[in-house]
Amino acid sequence: MQDLGADHVINYREDRFEGMVRKITKKRGVDVVFEHVGKDTWAGSMLSMRPGGRLVTCGSTSGCS
């Protein structure tokens, strides 16, 4: 993914991505989360957003929460 221009790449199956996102953004959180996995990543996606951030859903590979 970095070869496609991503600044950071996090494998949610290996790392708690919400903690890494908070560290990368200096605890601010991200403006937009594109959530396409579902229940396996939903809570982490919510914790990754800044206050007032946006969540875009586009499928739910692992089912609904």
C-alpha positions in Angstrom: 0.0 0.0 0.0 2.8 2.4 0.6 3.9 2.0 -3.0 0.4 3.4 -3.8 1.0 6.5 -1.7 -0.2 5.6 1.8 1.6 7.4 4.6 1.1 4.6 7.0 0.0 1.0 6.7 -1.4 -1.0 9.7 -2.5 -4.6 9.6 -5.5 -4.8 11.9 -5.1 -8.6 12.3 -1.6 -8.1 13.8 -1.9 -4.8 15.6 -4.5 -2.8 17.6 -4.8 -0.2 14.9 -6.8 2.3 17.0 -3.8 2.7 19.3 -1.4 3.1 16.4 -3.7 5.7 14.8 -3.9 7.7 18.1 0.0 7.6 18.3 0.4 8.6 14.6 -2.1 11.5 15.0 -0.7 12.6 18.4 -4.0 11.5 20.0 -6.1 13.7 17.7 -7.7 10.9 15.7 -8.4 10.9 12.0 -10.9 13.0 10.1 -12.4 10.1 8.1 -12.6 6.3 8.6 -13.6 4.1 5.7 -15.0 1.0 7.4 -15.5 -2.0 5.2 -14.7 -5.0 7.5 -17.6 -4.9 10.0 -17.7 -6.2 13.6 -14.1 -7.2 13.7 -12.9 -3.6 13.3 -16.0 -1.5 14.2 -14.9 -0.5 17.7 -11.4 0.3 16.7 -12.7 2.4 13.8 -14.9 4.4 16.2 -11.9 5.0 18.5 -9.7 6.1 15.7 -11.8 9.1 14.7 -11.3 12.6 16.0 -14.3 14.2 17.7 -16.6 15.2 14.9 -14.9 12.8 12.5 -16.8 10.9 9.8 -17.3 7.2 9.4 -18.0 5.9 5.9 -19.3 2.3 5.7 -18.9 0.3 2.5 -19.7 -3.3 3.3 -19.2 -5.6 6.2 -17.0 -8.5 5.4 -17.1 -9.9 9.0 -20.7 -9.2 9.6 -22.6 -6.4 11.5 -21.9 -5.3 15.0 
